[in-house]
Amino acid sequence: MINKVVKNVEEALQGVESGMEFMLGGFGLCGIPENSIAQLVKLEVTDLTCISNNAGVDNFGLGQLLQKRQIKKMISSYVGENDEFERQMLSGELEVDLIPQGTLAERCRATGAGIPAFFTPAGYGTEVAEGKETREFNGKMYVLEHAFNPEFAFVKAWKGDTAGNLIFKGTARNFNPMMAMAGKITVAEVEELVEVGELDPNQIHTPGIFVQRIFQGKDYEKRIEQRTVTPKV
Amino acid sequence: MALNKTQIAQRIAQELQHNWYVNLGIGIPTLVANYIPKGIDIEFQSENGLLGMGPFPIEGTEDADLINAGKQTVTILQGGSLFDSAMSFAMIRGQHVQLTVLGAMEVAQNGDISNWKIPGRMVKGMGGAMDLVASADNIIVAMMHTNKRGESKLLKKCSLPLTGVGCVKKVVTNLAVLDVVEDGFKLLERAPGVTVEEIKNATEGNLIIDGEIPEMDL
């Protein structure tokens, strides 16, 4: 088996430079690559373009990179939980491309699947479609959307093996599998790194072919944004 | 009396049909799940990658890896399933979800909807709303009839950036149930005690009143 293991996050992020375009998995704070983000903060790389559904919260997730002004441009679908983000965007310090969530997901998927562009109905007739090619199919209008071209994709999985096969847990899967497919270099951090043979091949979500580097993550905070519960009776 | 938000959700729940897959937006729409009529099986889809969404977890059992699209901790029911975001939106775009309920800042009489941006003031993003409204056959908007300044949210034409064009089929507000038809908002029901005159005054768009308008039955 091809071994994808790197010994730590420092090694996993080798080659990361200022000005690069990255994909970062996660939905809200669920399933975000916490270790890789912390390392990006430490590396002090700047002028980054980050493709991520959300932008973290003020002091966690991508919010940490925003606080340090390391991000030049965000490509996201929803950024409502981050005041610093909204401030930087409204003041024009931060470039922002807001795109429909399904379009974002499909653009990530297309990137890794060798599909340069596709038509989607989302955003037709809105400012999202301005300047884009539109076309009618079966009486309905569609907008042409393109794949991305990220240098690195940072994803987080529940379990992974040394061959780079990944299994996600719950709704922490979200954008991670498509982004894993899309990176020129995909870095996977996992809660539990196991030997080959320990994961059931029937249960693999992301085959190791899409992963270039995998490492055992540590100190996961897994913060909850909205703790909603049913009281014990 | 005008309805409160819970009652708006209760009224929308009457629209649910047996064996439907339903996507509920954030806010009032989320409350619809609490009022599923007896004898009706519904599965809720959450676009972050969950079908068969259940109620909030019992205190102490919440899991950071199991949330809904509003980032709230939730549970998954027996028979539920988990998937990635591309598959989730394949369900939505591919019209496998029968009903979408979402909130709005404005709805126009031609079915246009605005709910994601106030230029220069509030930009949170559209999330999955643009995909949902572009594809769902059946879209119900849940909202207050007027905004905080007392201005109508049912308009001739939306003033805010659009989320989707010509897509809203039905609107349930604190005052009324209305269908979006060819030439305007067709008034179907009034909130208990609310007069047609009050609804007329609160509606900027073309209001179609055809015969006696019954009160909602909650």
Chai-1 contact restraints between the chains, C-beta under 6 A:
chainA,res_idxA,chainB,res_idxB,connection_type,confidence,min_distance_angstrom,max_distance_angstrom,comment,restraint_id
A,F27,B,N48,contact,1.0,0.0,6.0,A-B,restraint_1
A,G28,B,K71,contact,1.0,0.0,6.0,A-B,restraint_2
A,C30,B,I67,contact,1.0,0.0,6.0,A-B,restraint_3
A,S77,B,G125,contact,1.0,0.0,6.0,A-B,restraint_4
A,S77,B,G127,contact,1.0,0.0,6.0,A-B,restraint_5
A,Y78,B,G125,contact,1.0,0.0,6.0,A-B,restraint_6
A,Y78,B,G127,contact,1.0,0.0,6.0,A-B,restraint_7
A,V79,B,G125,contact,1.0,0.0,6.0,A-B,restraint_8
A,G80,B,K124,contact,1.0,0.0,6.0,A-B,restraint_9
A,L98,B,G125,contact,1.0,0.0,6.0,A-B,restraint_10
A,P100,B,M126,contact,1.0,0.0,6.0,A-B,restraint_11
A,P100,B,M130,contact,1.0,0.0,6.0,A-B,restraint_12
A,P100,B,D131,contact,1.0,0.0,6.0,A-B,restraint_13
A,Q101,B,G127,contact,1.0,0.0,6.0,A-B,restraint_14
A,Q101,B,G128,contact,1.0,0.0,6.0,A-B,restraint_15
A,G102,B,F89,contact,1.0,0.0,6.0,A-B,restraint_16
A,G102,B,D131,contact,1.0,0.0,6.0,A-B,restraint_17
A,A105,B,S85,contact,1.0,0.0,6.0,A-B,restraint_18
A,A105,B,A86,contact,1.0,0.0,6.0,A-B,restraint_19
A,A105,B,F89,contact,1.0,0.0,6.0,A-B,restraint_20
A,E106,B,A86,contact,1.0,0.0,6.0,A-B,restraint_21
A,R109,B,A86,contact,1.0,0.0,6.0,A-B,restraint_22
A,P121,B,A134,contact,1.0,0.0,6.0,A-B,restraint_23
A,P121,B,S135,contact,1.0,0.0,6.0,A-B,restraint_24
A,A122,B,M130,contact,1.0,0.0,6.0,A-B,restraint_25
A,A122,B,D131,contact,1.0,0.0,6.0,A-B,restraint_26
A,A122,B,A134,contact,1.0,0.0,6.0,A-B,restraint_27
A,G123,B,M130,contact,1.0,0.0,6.0,A-B,restraint_28
A,G125,B,V165,contact,1.0,0.0,6.0,A-B,restraint_29
A,T126,B,L162,contact,1.0,0.0,6.0,A-B,restraint_30
A,E127,B,P161,contact,1.0,0.0,6.0,A-B,restraint_31
A,K169,B,D65,contact,1.0,0.0,6.0,A-B,restraint_32
A,G170,B,D65,contact,1.0,0.0,6.0,A-B,restraint_33
A,G170,B,L66,contact,1.0,0.0,6.0,A-B,restraint_34
A,T171,B,N48,contact,1.0,0.0,6.0,A-B,restraint_35
A,T171,B,G49,contact,1.0,0.0,6.0,A-B,restraint_36
A,T171,B,L50,contact,1.0,0.0,6.0,A-B,restraint_37
A,T171,B,L66,contact,1.0,0.0,6.0,A-B,restraint_38
A,T171,B,I67,contact,1.0,0.0,6.0,A-B,restraint_39
A,A172,B,D65,contact,1.0,0.0,6.0,A-B,restraint_40
A,R173,B,G49,contact,1.0,0.0,6.0,A-B,restraint_41
A,R173,B,D84,contact,1.0,0.0,6.0,A-B,restraint_42
A,N174,B,N48,contact,1.0,0.0,6.0,A-B,restraint_43
A,N174,B,G49,contact,1.0,0.0,6.0,A-B,restraint_44
A,N174,B,S85,contact,1.0,0.0,6.0,A-B,restraint_45
A,F175,B,S85,contact,1.0,0.0,6.0,A-B,restraint_46
A,P177,B,D84,contact,1.0,0.0,6.0,A-B,restraint_47
A,M178,B,A86,contact,1.0,0.0,6.0,A-B,restraint_48
A,K222,B,A64,contact,1.0,0.0,6.0,A-B,restraint_49
A,I224,B,A64,contact,1.0,0.0,6.0,A-B,restraint_50
A,I224,B,T73,contact,1.0,0.0,6.0,A-B,restraint_51
A,E225,B,K71,contact,1.0,0.0,6.0,A-B,restraint_52
A,Q226,B,K71,contact,1.0,0.0,6.0,A-B,restraint_53
A,Q226,B,Q72,contact,1.0,0.0,6.0,A-B,restraint_54
A,R227,B,T73,contact,1.0,0.0,6.0,A-B,restraint_55
A,T228,B,F56,contact,1.0,0.0,6.0,A-B,restraint_56
A,T228,B,Q72,contact,1.0,0.0,6.0,A-B,restraint_57
A,T228,B,T73,contact,1.0,0.0,6.0,A-B,restraint_58
A,V229,B,F56,contact,1.0,0.0,6.0,A-B,restraint_59
A,V229,B,P57,contact,1.0,0.0,6.0,A-B,restraint_60
A,V229,B,E59,contact,1.0,0.0,6.0,A-B,restraint_61
A,V229,B,E62,contact,1.0,0.0,6.0,A-B,restraint_62
A,T230,B,P55,contact,1.0,0.0,6.0,A-B,restraint_63
A,T230,B,F56,contact,1.0,0.0,6.0,A-B,restraint_64
A,T230,B,I58,contact,1.0,0.0,6.0,A-B,restraint_65
A,P231,B,E59,contact,1.0,0.0,6.0,A-B,restraint_66
A,K232,B,I58,contact,1.0,0.0,6.0,A-B,restraint_67
A,K232,B,E59,contact,1.0,0.0,6.0,A-B,restraint_68
